[in-house]
């Protein structure tokens, strides 16, 4: 549905998330925004994130650096750097404003010498829900690494819901599932009644600790 209502602002965007909808654009150059309310919703159970043996090995090797909220704009730009993207200028500006107000966050994965941003994920925190918007990878498993560190941070911070919007084969391989709109709304309402702290974890933990806490390695 195209947005023909009030001008889209950061506050309106937060209200939309709290009621279960989110915005997208048809393409990078399209200034129009429409609201999305999927019949089936993708979620990542925070106790069901799956770390494969190959991902666990990559995490243990540690040939990367992970930061949090250090290059939000770079992560969004990385997510938009593809032939087809729903991230237009309006979307970028809105999420940048949410980041500056403390509602949006990013996890960045860098090359070992921190000279290149090789992957990342970003989203919005509200109540005890985290709405994952997009992730990208410029090297093998970089987006999976970002998601592993995000899930670990959300667990420590007391989050109850990680919304992935849609379920892709990539997310399904990591433990993502689809639930009905009704089930999602129920989980969302419960998460919105609670509070969580994205920064409770403090410093980014060693990758080995992330692997050990996942409990889903196989």
HELIX and SHEET records of a PDB file:
HELIX    1   1 UNK A   10  UNK A   19  1                                  10    
HELIX    2   2 UNK A   53  UNK A   61  1                                   9    
HELIX    3   3 UNK A   72  UNK A   80  1                                   9    
HELIX    4   4 UNK A   89  UNK A  100  1                                  12    
HELIX    5   5 UNK A  142  UNK A  157  1                                  16    
HELIX    6   6 UNK A  169  UNK A  172  1                                   4    
HELIX    7   7 UNK A  181  UNK A  192  1                                  12    
HELIX    8   8 UNK A  207  UNK A  214  1                                   8    
SHEET    1   A 2 UNK A  22  UNK A  24  0                                        
SHEET    2   A 2 UNK A  34  UNK A  36 -1                                        
SHEET    1   B 7 UNK A  64  UNK A  68  0                                        
SHEET    2   B 7 UNK A 104  UNK A 111 -1                                        
SHEET    3   B 7 UNK A 117  UNK A 126 -1                                        
SHEET    4   B 7 UNK A 129  UNK A 137 -1                                        
SHEET    5   B 7 UNK A 161  UNK A 165  1                                        
SHEET    6   B 7 UNK A  40  UNK A  44 -1                                        
SHEET    7   B 7 UNK A 176  UNK A 180 -1                                        
END                                                                             
